[in-house]
Amino acid sequence: MALYAFGVVAAMLSLAWLCRDSYLLAVLFGFGPGPYLDAGVLVLIHEATHFLVFKRPAANRLLSIFTNMVMIAPLSEVFKQHHGAHHIGLGDTTKDVDVPFEFEIRLIGNSAAGKALWLTFNMVILPVRSLMKLPVRTDKYLILNWVVCLGFGALVAYLSRPSLVFLLLSLLNSQGLHPANARQVQRHVFNGDEGMRSRVHGHPRTYSYYGPANLWSLNVGYHLEHHDFARIPGTRLPQLRRIAGEKWYPSPAAHPGRGLSELINFVMNPNITLADFARH
């Protein structure tokens, strides 16, 4: 997985260099490959948060900070501090930062325009919600995360503004209204099918995806399996599912696709609201 991290960073730096003199290329890359690569950065940060890349915690945190650099926004250390609460209190309105505030739910309702805007700016909304819900502990790693990411952003801004535009667009789209972020509307929200409202075996509801997008995302689609066995690396989750079998992971608990159609369904389906991210 460390090679995966270096590969993603190298790809982002290569694209930033290629569009250094062209705003047109910056926009094309920022809506094309960039968001997928940044989604890969988030996957790596997630794996490192669970200490699944290296045996030593410090090595995982340093790799996470290094990989986070190309996103400019310093996210890895705050994510590390808050992600444990997400696992412990999945769907809990006070512990799970993925669960929208009540005022968000009321404000957006089931409006297509509201959901589209909410998702477009999710990369801004999610960190703000995270900081409002849970405290952040300042330590040397948090400071290093800020210095590395903001320092890299300042360097890029000095060298090439089109490259900065590319990196910022990739960041926003990786967690926004873009197919690279289809998993955001699938992890803990049903897809309009009443049969997907309940989680099998009485566990908190969450859903998996077993399609081809897992090939480049360290099997991040195996989300149900990850919440059941958080200490198993993503690269081994398909093997876990084969061992557990259909009795433990029946097919109704899986999403059939992950892409633009899922985003359109989230936005346009009046049966889906932000309340579906919370535990009922």
C-alpha positions in Angstrom: 0.0 0.0 0.0 3.0 2.3 0.5 3.7 2.0 -3.3 0.0 2.9 -3.9 0.6 6.1 -1.9 3.7 7.1 -3.8 2.1 6.3 -7.1 -0.9 8.5 -6.4 1.3 11.4 -5.3 3.5 11.0 -8.4 0.4 11.0 -10.6 -1.0 14.2 -9.0 2.4 15.9 -9.3 2.7 14.9 -12.9 -0.7 16.3 -13.8 0.1 19.5 -11.9 3.3 19.9 -13.9 1.5 19.1 -17.2 -1.1 21.9 -16.7 1.4 24.4 -15.2 0.9 26.8 -18.1 -2.7 26.1 -19.0 -5.9 26.9 -17.2 -7.8 24.8 -19.7 -5.8 21.7 -18.9 -6.1 22.5 -15.1 -9.9 22.5 -15.4 -10.0 19.3 -17.6 -7.7 17.5 -15.1 -9.5 18.9 -12.2 -12.8 17.4 -13.4 -11.2 14.3 -15.0 -8.5 12.2 -13.4 -7.7 14.5 -10.5 -10.7 13.8 -8.3 -10.2 10.0 -8.7 -6.6 10.4 -7.6 -7.6 12.5 -4.6 -10.2 9.9 -3.7 -7.3 7.5 -3.7 -5.4 9.8 -1.3 -8.4 9.6 1.0 -8.4 5.8 0.8 -4.8 5.7 1.7 -5.3 8.1 4.6 -8.1 5.9 5.8 -5.9 2.7 5.7 -3.1 4.5 7.5 -5.5 5.8 10.1 -6.2 2.1 11.0 -2.4 1.5 11.0 -2.8 -1.0 8.1 0.1 0.2 5.9 3.1 -0.2 8.3 3.4 -1.8 11.7 4.6 1.3 13.5 1.9 4.0 14.1 4.3 6.8 13.5 5.2 5.5 10.1 1.5 5.3 9.1 0.9 8.9 10.3 3.9 10.2 8.4 2.9 8.4 5.2 -0.6 9.8 5.6 0.7 13.3 6.0 2.9 13.0 3.0 0.1 11.6 0.8 -2.3 14.3 2.1 0.2 17.0 0.8 -1.2 16.9 -2.8 -4.7 17.8 -1.5 -3.3 21.0 0.1 -6.1 20.9 2.8 -4.6 19.3 6.0 -7.1 16.6 6.7 -5.2 13.4 7.7 -4.6 14.1 11.4 -8.1 15.4 12.1 -9.5 12.4 10.3 -7.3 10.1 12.4 -8.6 11.6 15.6 -12.3 11.5 14.6 -12.5 8.3 12.5 -12.5 6.1 15.6 -15.7 7.8 16.9 -17.3 7.1 13.5 -16.7 3.4 13.9 -17.8 3.3 17.6 -20.9 5.4 17.1 -21.9 4.7 13.5 -24.9 6.8 12.6 -24.8 8.6 16.0 -25.7 12.2 15.7 -23.0 13.4 18.2 -20.1 11.0 17.5 -20.3 10.3 13.8 -19.1 13.3 11.8 -20.6 11.8 8.6 -24.0 12.4 10.0 -25.4 15.8 9.1 -26.7 18.2 11.7 -30.4 18.5 12.2 -30.4 22.0 10.7 -28.7 20.6 7.6 -31.4 17.9 7.2 -34.2 20.5 7.6 -32.5 23.0 5.3 -31.9 20.6 2.5 -35.0 18.4 2.8 -35.5 16.3 -0.3 -34.8 19.2 -2.7 -32.8 18.1 -5.7 -31.1 21.6 -5.9 -30.4 21.5 -2.2 -28.8 18.1 -2.3 -26.8 19.0 -5.4 -25.4 22.1 -3.7 -24.8 20.2 -0.4 -22.8 17.6 -2.2 -20.9 20.1 -4.4 -19.5 21.8 -1.3 -19.2 18.7 0.8 -15.5 19.1 1.0 -16.0 22.3 2.9 -19.1 21.2 4.9 -17.6 17.9 6.2 -14.5 19.4 7.9 -16.5 22.2 9.4 -19.0 19.7 10.8 -16.2 17.5 12.1 -14.6 20.4 14.0 -18.0 21.4 15.4 -18.8 18.0 16.7 -15.6 16.7 18.2 -12.6 18.3 19.8 -9.2 18.3 18.1 -6.0 17.5 20.0 -3.0 19.6 19.0 0.3 17.6 18.8 3.4 17.5 16.7 1.7 15.4 14.0 -1.2 17.8 13.6 1.2 20.8 13.3 3.3 18.9 10.8 0.2 18.1 8.8 -0.7 21.8 8.6 2.9 22.9 7.8 3.4 20.3 5.0 0.0 20.8 3.3 -0.2 24.5 3.5 3.5 24.9 2.7 3.1 22.7 -0.4 0.0 24.8 -1.4 2.0 28.0 -1.0 4.8 26.6 -3.1 2.5 25.6 -5.9 0.7 29.0 -5.9 4.1 30.6 -6.3 5.2 28.4 -9.1 2.0 28.0 -11.1 -1.5 29.3 -10.5 -3.0 26.8 -13.1 -1.5 24.0 -11.1 -3.0 25.4 -8.0 -6.4 25.5 -9.7 -6.0 21.9 -10.7 -5.2 20.8 -7.2 -8.1 22.7 -5.7 -10.7 21.5 -8.2 -9.5 17.9 -7.7 -9.9 18.4 -3.9 -13.5 19.8 -4.2 -14.6 17.3 -6.7 -13.1 14.3 -4.9 -15.7 14.8 -2.2 -18.3 16.7 -4.3 -20.8 16.3 -7.0 -18.5 14.0 -9.1 -18.6 10.3 -9.9 -15.3 9.9 -7.9 -17.4 10.7 -4.8 -20.2 8.2 -5.5 -19.2 6.3 -2.4 -20.2 9.3 -0.2 -23.8 8.7 -1.0 -23.6 5.0 -0.6 -21.7 4.2 2.5 -24.4 4.8 5.0 -27.5 5.9 3.0 -30.0 3.7 1.3 -30.6 4.1 -2.4 -34.4 4.5 -2.4 -35.0 0.8 -2.1 -37.0 0.1 1.0 -35.3 -3.3 1.3 -32.0 -1.6 2.0 -33.0 0.3 5.1 -32.1 -2.5 7.5 -28.7 -4.0 8.2 -28.4 -7.7 8.3 -27.6 -9.4 11.6 -28.8 -6.4 13.6 -25.6 -4.4 13.1 -25.6 -0.7 12.2 -26.6 -0.3 8.6 -23.9 0.2 6.0 -23.5 -1.1 2.5 -20.8 -2.4 0.2 -20.0 -2.2 -3.5 -18.2 -5.1 -5.2 -17.7 -3.6 -8.7 -14.6 -2.7 -10.8 -13.9 0.6 -9.0 -12.4 -1.4 -6.2 -9.5 -2.3 -8.4 -8.0 1.2 -8.1 -9.3 2.1 -4.6 -7.8 -0.6 -2.4 -11.3 -2.3 -2.2 -12.8 0.7 -0.4 -16.2 -0.6 -1.7 -16.1 -3.4 0.8 -17.4 -1.1 3.5 -19.7 -3.5 5.3 -16.8 -5.9 5.7 -14.5 -3.1 6.9 -16.9 -2.0 9.6 -17.2 -5.6 10.8 -13.4 -6.2 10.7 -11.7 -2.9 10.8 -8.2 -4.4 11.4 -8.1 -6.2 8.1 -6.4 -4.3 5.2 -8.5 -3.4 2.3 -6.4 -5.6 0.0 -7.7 -8.6 2.0 -11.4 -7.8 2.3 -12.4 -9.8 -0.8 -10.8 -12.8 0.8 -12.7 -12.1 4.0 -16.0 -12.0 2.2 -15.2 -15.3 0.4 -14.5 -16.9 3.7 -17.6 -15.5 5.4 -19.8 -16.3 2.5 -23.3 -15.2 1.4 -24.7 -16.2 4.8 -22.9 -13.3 6.5 -22.8 -10.9 3.6 -26.0 -11.5 1.5 -26.2 -9.7 -1.8 -29.1 -7.3 -0.8 -26.5 -5.5 1.3 -24.6 -4.4 -1.7 -24.9 -1.6 -4.2 -25.0 -2.7 -7.9 -23.0 0.3 -9.2 -20.8 3.2 -8.3 -20.8 6.2 -10.6 -22.8 9.0 -12.2 -26.1 7.2 -12.0 -25.8 6.8 -8.2 -25.2 10.5 -7.8 -28.2 11.4 -10.0 -30.3 9.0 -8.0 -29.2 10.7 -4.7 -29.9 14.1 -6.1 -33.2 13.4 -7.9 -34.8 10.7 -5.8 -37.3 12.5 -3.4 -37.3 9.4 -1.1 -33.6 10.2 -0.2 -32.8 12.9 2.3 -29.8 13.7 4.5 -31.7 12.1 7.4 -30.8 8.7 5.8 -27.2 9.2 6.9 -28.3 9.0 10.5 -29.3 6.0 12.5 -33.0 5.6 13.0 
